[in-house]
Amino acid sequence: MHAVQESRGRLGVVAGRAFVVLALVLAVAAWVLFANRLVTAKPVPHVDVPQPDAVVWHDRVYQNRALFAAYLHRNGKSYEAWAQIHPGAAALLAHLATTKTLGSQS
């Protein structure tokens, strides 16, 4: 009976070692597959992002400074004061005016 317990103990050690070896083989295989994906990855194609062509203010769309300034004036505000607070949007309206002027000359 003592011999049977000893053989079961050896079997458990062998099975444990086999499990460790199998786990290592699977881990190395997974790492190789992952590394292969990294090496063969293709870049994402570049997509041109459309540039804004208007300013949206209080649920209205303004494509030029004159119309927006008129709206502000009707509401008791000045375009100049607004432009100081919102320089990015003011620059967009100025750029749109230049672009449309240049586009209409061709």
BELDABEL-V424714 format. One line per field, one symbol per residue. psi: psi as a letter, one per 30 degrees, with the letter a starting at -180 (. if undefined). burial: I if it has 16 or more other ideal C-beta (glycine too) atoms within 10 Angstrom, else O. Layout:
psi->???
burial->???
This chain:
psi->eeeeeeeeeeeeeeeeeeeeeeeeeeeeeeeeeeeeeeegkklkkkkkkkkkglkkkhglkkgleeeeeeeeefgglkeeeeeefieeeeeeeeeeeeeeeeeff.
burial->OOOOOOOOOOOOOOOOOOOOOOOOOOOOOOOOOOOOOOOOOOOOOOOOOOOOOOIOOOOOOIOOIOOIIOIIOOOOOOIOOIIOOOOOIIOIIOOIOOOOOOOOOO
